Amino acid sequence: MLDSDEDVAIEAAQAGAVIVRARYGAALTRLEKSGGDFATSVDIEAENAILGVLRSARPGDAVTGEESGRTGADGTAREWLVDPLCGTLNYAVRSMLVAVNVALRTGAEVTVAASADPFTDEVFWTDGTHAYVRRDGVDERLIPSAESRLVDVNLDPPFPNAPRFQAARLLADPGFVERFRPRVVSTTLAVAWVAAGRRAAYVTDGDLRDSVHFASGIALCQAAGCVVTGIQGQPPHTGSGGLIVAADRQTHAALLALVDKQFPPDGDAT
């Protein structure tokens, strides 16, 4: 019996992670999507495992899965957002940098979330107030830190703010090189790493509204006390504003200033 929503999120993320881990290295069937993106048979199987937990524990809630779309009752304020395998291309080429993300949005807010790493058997989770990592059944509070100076920069398309802003240009900016050390892992597991103090920050372009990819990581970082905004300082989840997640305000301010250099002043040509 799963009493709390956070228990449901953790159980669902772990159910997906079991599938992802068990099928690692096996032959995969690719299912082509638009824009050169694809899913695999493991994405589908992991999502089905997650949906099984959610439908059993919370049958009255709606669910939006990356692969299956939206199901459940219309008009409900409770909707689960499911990304069964974030880092599909990594996984397909036998890289272990992937995550399984499950979040509950109640009204306009994400109230609980879990992001599972199938290969370390860790689950990063939040009850909406605090953030933790669970290892071997033991929960440890997440404490952000910018000490590493490592910043993950997502270089995957689409780039809705191009040509004005392109994340790749950060890597060549002398101010970035002087202060930070770039990393590219191509999975939102890196967002959870900011909450855990394993990364100083994370930067991506993109439309994050109702994103099954980023809902869990954003909720984790907010609960852990990170600074979370769009790439121009606006609130997250507001459209094509991208994302800056930073361990502290100083790191966030430095990255915001570097990003701002790419945007022309008002009235200038784009």
QUIFEN-V613463 format. One record per run of one state. SS is the DSSP state (alpha for helix, beta for strand, coil for the rest). FROM is the first residue (numbers start at 0). TO is the last residue. If there is no record, write none. Layout:
ss = <SS,SS>
from = <FROM,FROM>
to = <TO,TO>
This chain:
ss = <coil,alpha,coil,beta,coil,alpha,coil,beta,alpha,coil,beta,coil,beta,coil,beta,coil,alpha,coil,beta,coil,beta,coil,beta,coil,beta,coil,beta,coil,beta,coil,alpha,coil,alpha,coil,beta,coil,alpha,coil,beta,coil,alpha,coil,beta,coil,beta,coil,alpha,coil>
from = <0,4,22,29,32,33,36,37,40,57,61,65,68,71,77,86,87,92,98,106,108,117,121,126,130,135,137,141,149,153,166,170,173,179,180,183,188,195,200,204,214,224,226,229,242,246,248,260>
to = <3,21,28,31,32,35,36,39,56,60,64,67,70,76,85,86,91,97,105,107,116,120,125,129,134,136,140,148,152,165,169,172,178,179,182,187,194,199,203,213,223,225,228,241,245,247,259,269>
